[in-house]
Amino acid sequence: MRTRSVTPGEAEQVWGSFGALILAVSSRIRATAALQELGRQPQHADILTMIGDQRPRDMATPTG
């Protein structure tokens, strides 16, 4: 089986908005050189520290 990248829209169709968010934040680049090359400065060290962010909580809360 071959692997391929998916767009954020495709990921949301397959896993829902919360699942797509979890997969996105779980796939962080950790290599120092790559972070410098991309100019990234992550706000959270890992997903557990991000859980304090209200946005994922809002997405996980059923509406209606």
C-alpha positions as CSV (number, residue, x, y, z in Angstrom):
1,M,0.0,0.0,0.0
2,R,1.4,3.4,-1.0
3,T,1.1,6.4,1.3
4,R,0.3,9.9,0.2
5,S,-0.4,13.3,1.8
6,V,-3.9,14.5,2.2
7,T,-5.2,18.1,2.2
8,P,-6.8,19.5,5.3
9,G,-10.2,19.3,3.5
10,E,-9.7,15.6,2.7
11,A,-8.6,14.8,6.3
12,E,-11.7,16.5,7.6
13,Q,-14.0,14.5,5.3
14,V,-12.4,11.2,6.5
15,W,-11.8,11.9,10.2
16,G,-14.1,14.9,10.9
17,S,-12.8,18.3,12.0
18,F,-11.6,17.2,15.5
19,G,-9.9,14.1,14.1
20,A,-8.1,16.1,11.4
21,L,-6.9,18.6,14.0
22,I,-5.5,15.8,16.2
23,L,-3.7,14.2,13.3
24,A,-2.3,17.6,12.3
25,V,-0.9,18.5,15.7
26,S,0.4,15.0,16.2
27,S,2.5,15.2,13.1
28,R,4.8,18.0,14.2
29,I,8.3,18.4,12.8
30,R,10.8,18.0,15.6
31,A,14.1,18.3,13.7
32,T,15.8,21.5,14.7
33,A,17.2,22.1,11.2
34,A,13.7,21.7,9.6
35,L,12.2,24.1,12.1
36,Q,14.8,26.7,11.4
37,E,14.5,26.2,7.6
38,L,10.7,26.6,7.8
39,G,10.9,29.5,10.2
40,R,8.6,27.7,12.6
41,Q,8.4,28.4,16.3
42,P,5.7,26.0,17.7
43,Q,3.6,27.5,20.5
44,H,3.2,24.1,22.3
45,A,5.8,21.4,22.9
46,D,3.3,18.5,22.3
47,I,-0.4,17.7,22.1
48,L,-0.8,17.4,25.8
49,T,0.2,21.1,26.3
50,M,-2.1,22.1,23.4
51,I,-5.1,20.5,25.1
52,G,-5.3,23.6,27.3
53,D,-6.2,25.5,24.2
54,Q,-9.9,26.2,24.0
55,R,-10.2,25.7,20.2
56,P,-9.8,21.8,20.3
57,R,-12.2,21.6,23.2
58,D,-14.8,23.6,21.3
59,M,-14.5,21.3,18.3
60,A,-14.9,18.3,20.5
61,T,-18.1,19.6,22.1
62,P,-21.2,18.3,20.3
63,T,-23.6,20.9,19.1
64,G,-27.3,20.8,19.0
